[in-house]
């Protein structure tokens, strides 16, 4: 009898350990897996803490559109320094508690005094597949808690693949993403595809063929490479993001360089913050942020990488062997910026 009890106890302990191990591997649950997370945010189970102090926030804004594997900006303006942000998604368990630090001091005007501006980057899951409502509260330095605020967010379809490079910027400008492959091919709005993809081969063969139909062009976009080209020529779509992704059959082994370019400054009165994320096999492997200052001039001379802003580089240790780039696309492609945007958006 004693041996049977010991055996039962052993099985029971193993079951408990296994269950605990599974919890540890997914401690942030559905919230992080399918919706959002925040760098350095502390995950808590339960509902958002909610208070009654309506004076903590002067104004707040969150991006109205989000795509899988991207980022979104939450901006808070307050007349006092704040302590914490609590943020979650409506009807989803748990929330992230985020320490608020290093606010931007907004100078006083003739109508209002100085204020504090906090910018928080919210990370969007690659598994996002529907609209959602962001919910958040604020905590002051003396412990006062705000009421719950909410922002509706529209899901934007985008590719993630085995390798994803995403650019997000915080206002309505024409900012372009350029990803240089190990073989020197540069993926951007006028050369949308990896050099070892079927789509790239077709693009080369069709470039000077005036008989190619719009339907044939449309058939290429969204399957790999650049599938989001936002605000092209200041034709504002509100996505404020660019996205490049690779599937395994066209991803090269070696070093990648990532650049951004302010192609057209649609509103030079305001600065533009941006963040670039790189995700490989579901894990973020590189990230960097930057800013185009107030009054920055648009740069249409983007064929020379030296004229662009290099944001980061990363290396992939497996994939196709890089060969000398065969990019021979002509300047004619620059005339297609608006057309490429139209085709990409029609396929999303």
N, C-alpha and C positions, 0 to 999 in steps of 0.2 A: 504493500500500500504506500509506503514511504517513497519508493522509487517512482510510483505512478504520480504522486503529488509533485515530486521534484521535476518530473518530465513535463507535467502540466505547467508548472511555474516557469520552466525554461521557455516553453512555447509562448507563454503569456508575455514574458520579458522581451522576447525577440519581436513579438508583434508590436509592443509599445515602442521599442527602439526604432523599428521600421517606420511606424507612423510618425514618430518625432522627426526622423530623418527626412521623410517626405515633406513635412511642414517646413523644415529648415530650407529646403530647396526651392520653396515657393512662398516665402514668408510675406510677400507683398501682394499675393493673391491676384484676383481678376483685375484690380485697378492698374497695376503695373503691366501685367501680361497683355491686356487687351486695350488699354487706354493711355495712361500717362505715368510719368515719374518725374522727379526733380532731383538734380544732382545735389548731393549732401542733404537731401531731405530725409527726415526720420519718419518711417512708416508707423502708423498707429491703427489698431483695430477700432471698430466702433464708428460712431457718427461724428461729424464735424462739431467742435465746440462752437456754440452760438451765443452771442451776447446782445446787448441793447444799445451800445454806444454808437450812434449814427454819425458822430463827428470825427471819427478817426480817418476817414477817407474823403478827400475833396472830389476826386474823380478816379476812375479805373477803366482800363480797356484790355480786351483780350482778342486775339486774332479770331476772325469769324470763320476761317476755313483751316483745315488741318489735313495732312496726308500721312500715310503710314511711314514710319522711319524718319519723319521730319522733326521740326521743333516749332514752338509757338511762343510768342512774347506776351507776358502779363505785365502791365504797367500800372503802378499805384502812385497817386499823388496825395500827400498829406501835409498839414500844417505843423505836424510834430513828428519826431523820430519814432519809428515803429520797432517792434521787437520780433514778432513772428507772423508768418503766413500759414494758415491751414488750408489745404486745397484737396479737392476730391472731384468725383464725377457723380452726378445725380443717379440715384438708385443703385450705386455700387458701394459695397462695404469698404470701410477703411479710408484713411486720409494721410497726406504727407504734411508734416510740420517742418517749416523751412525758416531758418534764422535769417532775418533781414539785416543786411549790413551794407556799409559804404554807399549811402544814397547820393544821388546827384542833387546838389543844392541849386534850386531854381531862384534866380535873383528876384527881388520884389519889384512890383510895378506900381503905377500911380493908384491902382485900384485894389491890389492885394499885396500882402506881405510875402516874404520868402517862403518857400515850401520845399519839401523833400520828395524826390522822385526815385522810386524803386523799380528796377526792371528785373523780372524773374523769367528765366528761360525754362519753359515746360517741355519736356521730352515726350514725343509721341511714339507709341508702340508700333512696331512693324506689323502687328496683328490687328491694328485698327481697321474696321470694315463697316462702320456706320456713323451717323451723326451722334453727337453727345452734348450734354450740358455740363460745363465746368461750374463747380460751386466752390466758394472760398470765404473765409473770414479772416480778420486781422486782429492781432493782439498788440496793445500799446506797451510802452516801457513799464507802466505801473500796473499792468495786468488786465486792463479793460479789454473787452472783446466786442467786436462789431457784430451787427446782424449778418445774416448769410446773403452774399451776392452771387449772381449767376450770369453766365454768358453762354448762349447757344452757339454750337460749332458745327459747321457743315463738313462732312467727310468728302475728301477729294481723292479719287482713285489714282494710284501711282504704283509703279513697279518697285519691288525690293530686291528680287533675285538673290544670288549668292553673295554679291557685293553691291552695296548701295552708297552713293555719295550724294548728300542732300545739302542744299544751300537754302537758308531761311533769312529774310530781311524784314525789318519791323515797320516799314511803311511802303507807300505805293510809288516805287521807283522801278526803272528798268535795269536791274542788276543781273548780270549773266554769269553762269557757271562754266568753267572750262576745265576739263579733266584730261591730262596728258597721260597716255598709256606708256608702258615700258618701251614700245617700239617707236615712240615719238608722235604717234597719231593723237590729235587733239579733238576730243568730243566737245561740241558746243552747239549753238543754235543753227549753224550752217553746215555742220558735219555731225549729224546726230548719233552716229553708230560706232561701236567698237570696230577696229580695223579687221578683225578676224571673224566678223559676223556675216551672215548671208545678206543682211540688209545693207551693209556697207558695200558689198560687191555689186548689188543692184543699183545703189546710189551712184557708184562710179560709172556703171554701164549706161545709166539713164540720163546722166547730167546734160549731155549735149543732144539728146534725142527729143525733138519737138513733138513727136507723136505719142509720148507717154501721157496717159490720161490722168485726170485728177483722182479717179478711183484707184489707179495703180499707185500713185503717190501715197494716198491715204492708207493703203494696205501695209505700208512699211512701218508706220509710226506706232509707238506704244509697246512694241514687242521686246525691245531691248534698247539700251542707250538713253539718250535724252528724251524723256516723255512729258516733262513739264517745263515750259518756257513762259514765265509769267510777265505780264505788263509790257510785252514787246512794243517798242515804239510809243510807250506811254498810253497804249490802249489798255486801260486798267481792268484787271479781272479780279483783284482782291486776294489772289492766292499768295502772292509775295514769296514765291519759292521756286527753286529750280531743282530738277532731280535727274540723276544719271544712275542706271543700274546695269549690271552684267549678269548673264547666266553662265553656268559652268562651261558651256561649249564655246564661249568667246572671250573668256577671262584670261588675260596673260599673267605669267609669272614675272615678278620684278617690281621695280620702283614706279610709283604713280605720283604725279605732281598735280596739285589742285590750285586753281587760280579763280579770282573773281574780278569782275569789271563793271564799273558804273557806266553802262552804255549810254543812258539818257537820264539826266537828273530832272525828273518830272516836277519836283518842287524844291528848288535850291534853298528855300528858307529854313528847311529842317535837316538835321543830320540823319544818317541812316546806319543803324546797327545791323550786323549780320553774324550768323553762326553757320559753320560747316560741320556736318557729322559724317563719319565714315563707319559703315556697319558691314562686318564680314561674318558670314555664317551665323547671323543673329546677334552678334556681339559688337558693341562699339569699340573700334580700335584706334580712332583718332578723332579729335575735335578741336576747333579753334574759333575765336571770335575776332571781330574787327569793326571798324566804323569808317564811313565816308562823312567827312565833316560838313557843316553848313557851307553852302556856296560851292561845293566841289563840282567841277565841270565834268560833263559827260564825255566819255572817251569812245568814239566810234572807230578808232584805229586799233582794232583788237586782233589782227592777224599775227602780230609780233608779241610773243609772250612777255618780252621785256617791258611792254607797256601796261601789263596787267599786274594785279596784286597777288603775289603768291601767298596762299593761306597756310598750306601744310603739304607734307608728302608722307607717303606710307609705302610699305613693301609687302607684297603678297608672295609667299614662299612656294606656292603651287599653282599650276595652271598651264596654259599653252606657252610654248617657247616664243619669245618675242623675235620678230624679224624686222628688217628695215621697213619703216613706214612707207605705205604706198599712197599716202594722201596726195591726190593731184586735183583736188576740187578747185575750181576757178573762182574768181571774184564774183561771178554771177550769183553765187550762193548768198552773198550779202543782200541781194535784192529780194531774197526769199524770206527774210526775217519775219515779216508779218504773215506771209503765207504759211511758213512752218508752224507758227503759233496757232494759226487757224486750224491746220490739219491736226496738230497734237491735241488741241482742245476738243475737236470733233470726235476724237477717238477716246476721250475720257468722259 
